[in-house]
Amino acid sequence: MQNDNLAMLDLAHIWHPCTQMKDHEKLPIIPIKRAKGIYLYDFNDKSYIDCVSSWWVNLFGHCNDYINAAIKEQLDNLEHVILAGFSHEPIINLSKRLCDMLPQPLNKCFYADNGSSAIEVALKMSFHYFRNLNINRNLFLSLTNSYHGETIGTLSVGDVALYKETYAPLLLESLRTEVPETQFGDYSHALESLEKILKEYGDRICAFILEPLIQCAGNMHMYNKDYIKDSMALCRKYGIQIIFDEIAVGFGRTGSMFALEQCDVVPDYLCLSKGISGGYMPLSVVITSDSIYDVFYAPYSTYKAFLHSHSYTGNTLACAAANAVLDIFQQENIIEKNKQLSLFMKKEFEILKDSSKVKNMRICGMVVAFDVITDKERPNIFIFEEGLKRGLLLRPLGNTIYFMPPYVITQDSISYVVKCLREIVELL
């Protein structure tokens, strides 16, 4: 079956995520037949470089031979088992490996199956922690321009109006403090904003939630890592817990395995998803400490248990994929290789700064972003279509073009992407 026939069937029956479906009266749906490495192939065998890692999840390329083999091997033994009262070897190994990679006291894993669910777990766990201690705290604090997911709880602590405004009457009460404006500049004003909020509400706040280093859905805003350390110190004075949302920035995206390593801090809850399974299967985890776990550890009759669950929690095949991902990181020295690749990306993308239509070029690890100056209405759609013509899958955030490729991308492919982006920018 060809692209056109499949696209017609798709539009007859599928409601796509994060999409105004009316756009597809003009914008074609592109069914993908196969993929390998950085390339996606449609049913006409046209190839597209996956410049966005298929919504930031793919680390080591599509149909990676090693991850494929790990899933196939696991499939012959156990595909899934309830995680309440039962366990399995892949999740036990994965949990130990993750905890061994992280600083103390992060050593307890609670699994879910997507990023939003992980954030919901952390929010509920923080609120419940204080409730179990008979402490009345019912507010959460987050940064302006933040995004943490699209469920009711996660929207409540986010700040991207496009996703949030419609559902305002449904959302939980939460507080917002200013995010630093720049990646390396002064952030004293942001700290003053935080301190003012803490003086008024500090004893009512359960947790401060933030995406360390990069607010990805917030137009790839990169902000000062030193602010994170200083803001956490302020929150600690008020007994406020810290939630790190590393769903998009974990597993090497920012240049270190986890962004917290660059911030020189340890949160109370670390939320991971997306790249954890290499882009293969839904999986997420909240990693916390014994000191938090122990507050829930009590006779059942006290009703202190954390009664949260998902049917596919800790899916066996997803954990097999995640263990294979960690194998690749360890065996192929990926973090060091990425540092060199990041330097090359920075050098290549600097070329675009020559254009008067490009501003605010920024890079953090394996993420490059810049903003475009244009009078075009919905420039992201124009850029998306022009990218497709050149064999690129781009998904700009408004006026922000970003490049977040699988780590297996070559220097030649990076250069080709930059060449195409230069052409596209000049058409704006």
C-alpha positions in Angstrom: 0.0 0.0 0.0 1.4 3.4 -0.9 1.7 6.6 1.1 -1.4 8.3 -0.3 -3.8 5.3 0.4 -2.4 4.9 3.9 -2.7 8.6 4.6 -6.3 8.6 3.6 -7.0 5.7 5.9 -5.1 7.4 8.7 -7.1 10.6 8.4 -10.3 8.6 8.4 -9.6 6.9 11.7 -6.7 8.6 13.7 -6.7 11.7 15.8 -3.0 12.7 16.1 -1.4 14.2 19.2 -0.5 17.8 19.6 -2.1 18.5 16.2 -4.9 20.7 14.7 -6.2 18.1 12.4 -7.6 20.6 9.9 -4.0 21.4 9.0 -3.9 18.1 7.3 -6.3 19.3 4.6 -3.1 20.8 3.1 -0.3 19.2 5.1 0.3 15.5 4.2 0.4 12.7 6.7 3.6 10.7 6.0 3.3 7.0 6.9 6.7 5.5 7.6 7.5 2.0 6.4 10.8 1.4 8.0 13.7 3.1 9.7 17.4 2.5 10.3 20.0 4.7 12.1 19.1 8.3 11.8 16.8 7.7 8.7 13.1 7.2 8.4 11.8 5.8 5.1 8.3 6.4 3.7 6.4 4.0 1.4 7.9 5.6 -1.6 11.4 5.0 -0.1 12.0 8.7 0.4 14.4 9.1 3.4 14.2 11.7 6.2 16.9 12.5 8.8 15.2 12.3 12.2 16.4 15.7 13.5 14.2 15.5 16.6 14.9 11.9 17.7 11.2 11.1 17.2 10.1 13.5 20.0 13.4 13.3 21.8 13.3 9.6 22.6 15.7 7.9 20.2 19.3 7.8 21.4 21.1 5.2 19.3 19.2 5.2 16.0 16.2 3.4 14.7 16.2 -0.4 14.7 19.5 -0.6 16.6 20.8 -4.1 16.2 21.9 -4.5 19.9 18.6 -3.2 21.4 16.6 -5.3 18.9 18.5 -8.4 20.0 17.9 -7.7 23.7 14.2 -7.3 23.2 13.9 -10.4 21.0 15.8 -12.5 23.6 13.6 -11.2 26.4 10.4 -11.8 24.3 11.1 -15.6 24.2 11.1 -15.7 28.0 8.7 -13.2 29.5 6.8 -10.3 27.8 5.1 -8.8 30.9 4.1 -9.5 34.5 2.2 -7.6 37.1 4.7 -5.7 39.3 2.6 -5.8 42.4 3.8 -8.8 44.4 6.0 -10.0 41.5 9.2 -8.8 39.9 11.5 -9.8 37.1 15.2 -9.9 36.4 15.4 -7.0 33.8 13.8 -4.5 36.2 15.9 -5.6 39.2 19.1 -5.2 37.1 17.9 -1.9 35.7 17.1 -0.5 39.1 20.4 -1.4 40.6 22.3 0.0 37.6 20.4 3.3 37.6 21.0 3.7 41.4 24.7 2.9 41.0 25.0 5.6 38.4 23.4 8.3 40.7 24.7 10.0 43.8 23.4 9.0 47.2 20.8 9.0 48.6 19.0 8.3 45.3 18.4 4.5 45.6 14.7 3.6 45.4 12.9 3.3 42.0 9.2 3.7 41.4 8.2 2.9 37.8 5.5 4.2 35.5 5.1 4.2 31.8 5.5 7.7 30.4 7.0 11.1 31.3 3.7 12.7 32.5 3.0 9.7 34.7 6.4 10.0 36.3 5.8 13.6 37.1 2.3 12.8 38.6 4.0 10.1 40.7 6.6 12.6 42.1 3.9 15.3 42.8 1.7 12.8 44.6 4.6 11.3 46.5 5.8 14.6 47.7 2.3 15.7 48.9 1.7 12.3 50.5 5.1 12.4 52.2 4.1 15.5 54.2 0.6 14.2 54.8 2.1 11.0 56.4 4.1 13.3 58.7 0.9 15.3 59.5 2.3 18.4 57.9 -0.1 20.5 55.9 1.5 21.4 52.6 -0.6 21.5 49.4 1.2 23.8 46.9 3.8 23.2 44.2 6.3 25.7 42.9 7.7 25.7 39.3 9.5 28.0 36.9 8.0 30.3 34.4 8.1 28.9 30.9 8.2 25.4 32.2 6.6 22.3 30.8 6.1 19.0 32.6 3.4 17.1 30.7 -0.2 17.3 29.7 -2.1 15.5 32.4 -4.1 17.6 34.8 -1.4 17.5 37.5 1.5 18.2 35.1 -0.3 21.0 33.4 -0.9 22.6 36.8 2.8 22.9 37.4 3.6 23.9 33.8 3.6 27.4 32.3 3.3 27.0 28.5 0.0 28.8 27.8 -0.6 26.9 24.5 -1.1 23.7 26.4 -2.5 25.0 29.6 -4.9 27.9 29.2 -7.9 25.9 27.9 -7.9 23.7 31.0 -7.3 26.4 33.6 -10.6 25.8 35.4 -9.6 22.2 36.0 -6.0 22.8 37.3 -4.5 22.6 40.8 -3.4 25.7 42.5 0.4 26.2 42.1 3.0 28.9 42.2 5.5 30.2 39.6 8.9 31.8 40.1 11.0 33.5 37.4 13.4 31.4 35.3 16.8 33.1 34.6 16.8 34.8 31.2 20.2 33.5 30.0 22.4 30.5 30.0 25.4 32.1 31.5 24.5 35.6 32.7 23.3 37.2 36.0 20.4 35.5 37.7 20.1 37.6 40.9 16.7 38.9 39.8 15.4 35.3 39.5 16.7 34.5 43.0 15.0 37.6 44.4 11.7 36.5 42.8 12.1 33.0 44.4 12.9 34.4 47.8 9.9 36.7 47.8 7.6 33.7 47.1 9.2 31.6 49.7 8.8 34.2 52.4 5.1 34.3 51.7 4.3 30.6 50.9 7.4 28.6 51.9 5.6 26.7 54.7 2.8 25.6 52.3 4.9 24.3 49.4 5.5 20.6 49.0 8.1 20.7 46.3 9.9 22.9 43.7 9.9 21.2 40.3 12.2 22.2 37.5 13.7 21.0 34.2 17.5 21.3 34.9 19.5 23.3 32.2 17.0 23.2 29.4 13.2 23.9 29.3 12.7 21.9 26.2 9.0 22.5 25.3 9.5 26.1 26.5 11.2 26.9 23.2 14.5 25.2 24.2 15.2 27.8 26.8 18.7 27.2 28.3 19.3 28.8 31.7 22.1 29.2 34.3 23.1 26.0 36.1 24.3 28.0 39.1 20.8 29.3 39.7 19.7 25.7 40.2 22.1 25.1 43.1 21.4 28.5 44.7 17.6 28.1 44.3 17.7 24.6 45.8 19.6 25.9 48.8 16.9 28.6 49.4 14.1 26.0 49.2 15.9 23.7 51.6 15.7 26.4 54.3 11.9 26.1 54.1 11.8 22.3 54.1 10.7 22.2 50.5 11.5 19.1 48.4 13.0 19.2 45.0 11.8 17.4 41.9 14.1 17.2 38.8 12.2 16.6 35.6 15.0 15.0 33.5 12.5 13.3 31.2 13.9 15.1 28.1 17.3 16.1 29.3 18.5 12.8 30.9 20.6 10.1 29.4 23.3 12.3 27.8 21.2 15.1 26.2 22.9 17.9 28.1 26.4 16.6 27.8 26.5 14.5 31.0 24.6 11.3 31.7 22.2 13.3 33.9 21.8 17.0 34.1 22.1 17.0 37.9 25.8 16.2 37.5 26.4 19.6 36.0 24.3 21.3 38.7 26.3 19.7 41.5 23.1 19.0 43.5 20.9 16.0 44.4 17.1 16.4 44.1 14.6 14.4 46.3 12.9 13.0 43.2 14.5 12.4 39.8 12.0 11.7 37.0 13.3 9.9 33.9 11.7 8.7 30.7 12.1 9.2 26.9 15.6 8.1 26.2 15.6 5.5 29.0 14.5 2.8 26.5 16.3 4.2 23.5 13.1 5.2 21.8 11.7 1.7 21.8 9.0 1.3 24.4 7.1 3.4 27.0 8.9 3.4 30.4 9.5 6.0 33.1 10.9 6.0 36.7 11.0 8.2 39.7 14.1 7.7 41.7 14.1 8.8 45.4 15.6 8.0 48.7 15.2 5.7 51.7 14.3 8.6 53.9 11.3 9.3 51.7 10.5 5.6 51.2 10.5 5.0 55.0 7.7 7.6 55.6 5.4 5.3 53.6 6.7 2.1 55.2 4.2 1.2 57.9 1.5 -1.3 58.9 -1.3 -1.4 56.2 -3.9 -0.2 58.8 -2.1 3.2 59.0 -3.1 3.8 55.4 0.3 5.3 54.6 1.0 3.2 51.6 1.6 4.9 48.2 -1.3 3.3 46.3 -0.4 4.4 42.8 -0.1 2.0 39.8 -0.2 1.5 36.0 -1.0 -1.7 34.3 2.2 -1.8 32.3 4.4 -0.5 35.1 8.0 -1.8 34.7 7.2 -3.7 31.5 9.7 -6.5 31.0 10.4 -5.8 27.3 10.9 -2.0 28.0 13.3 -2.9 30.9 15.3 -5.2 28.5 15.6 -2.3 26.1 16.6 0.1 28.9 19.4 -2.3 30.0 20.6 -2.5 26.5 20.7 1.3 26.3 22.9 1.3 29.5 25.1 -1.3 28.0 25.7 0.9 24.9 26.5 3.9 27.1 29.1 1.9 29.0 30.6 -0.2 26.3 30.9 2.6 23.7 32.0 5.5 25.9 29.0 7.5 24.6 29.3 10.6 26.9 32.9 11.3 25.8 32.0 10.7 22.1 29.1 13.1 22.5 31.3 15.8 23.9 33.3 15.8 20.6 30.1 15.6 18.5 28.7 18.5 20.4 31.8 20.6 19.7 31.4 19.8 16.0 27.7 20.7 16.1 28.5 24.1 17.7 31.1 24.9 15.1 28.8 24.0 12.2 25.8 25.8 13.5 27.8 29.0 14.1 27.6 29.4 10.3 23.9 30.2 10.6 24.7 33.2 12.8 25.7 35.1 9.7 22.1 35.4 8.8 20.2 38.5 9.9 17.2 36.2 10.4 18.9 34.1 13.1 19.2 35.2 16.8 20.0 33.6 20.1 22.0 30.6 18.9 22.5 28.3 21.9 23.8 24.8 22.6 23.8 22.5 25.5 25.3 19.0 25.0 23.4 17.3 22.1 20.8 20.1 21.8 21.2 23.1 19.5 18.6 25.7 19.1 18.1 29.2 17.6 15.3 31.6 17.0 14.3 33.0 13.6 13.1 36.5 12.8 10.2 36.4 10.3 6.9 37.9 9.4 5.5 34.6 8.2 2.4 33.4 10.0 3.1 30.0 11.7 6.7 29.8 10.5 7.0 26.3 12.1 4.7 24.8 9.5 6.7 26.4 6.7 10.0 25.2 8.1 8.5 21.7 8.6 7.4 21.5 5.0 10.7 22.9 3.6 12.5 20.4 5.8 10.6 17.5 4.3 11.5 18.6 0.8 15.1 18.3 1.8 14.8 15.0 3.6 14.7 16.4 7.2 12.2 15.8 10.0 12.1 19.1 11.8 9.5 20.1 14.3 10.1 23.8 15.3 8.6 25.3 18.4 7.0 28.5 17.1 9.9 30.6 16.0 12.5 28.3 17.5 14.3 25.7 15.4 16.1 23.0 17.3 18.3 20.1 16.5 18.2 17.1 18.8 19.4 14.1 16.8 20.1 10.5 17.7 23.7 10.1 19.0 24.7 8.0 16.1 24.5 10.9 13.7 27.7 11.5 11.7 29.5 14.7 11.1 28.6 14.6 7.4 24.9 14.4 8.2 25.2 17.3 10.7 26.8 19.4 8.0 24.0 18.5 5.6 21.4 19.5 8.1 23.1 22.9 8.6 23.3 23.4 4.9 19.6 22.7 4.5 18.7 25.0 7.5 20.7 27.8 5.9 18.6 27.5 2.8 15.3 27.3 4.7 16.2 30.3 6.9 16.8 32.5 3.8 13.3 31.7 2.6 11.6 33.0 5.7 
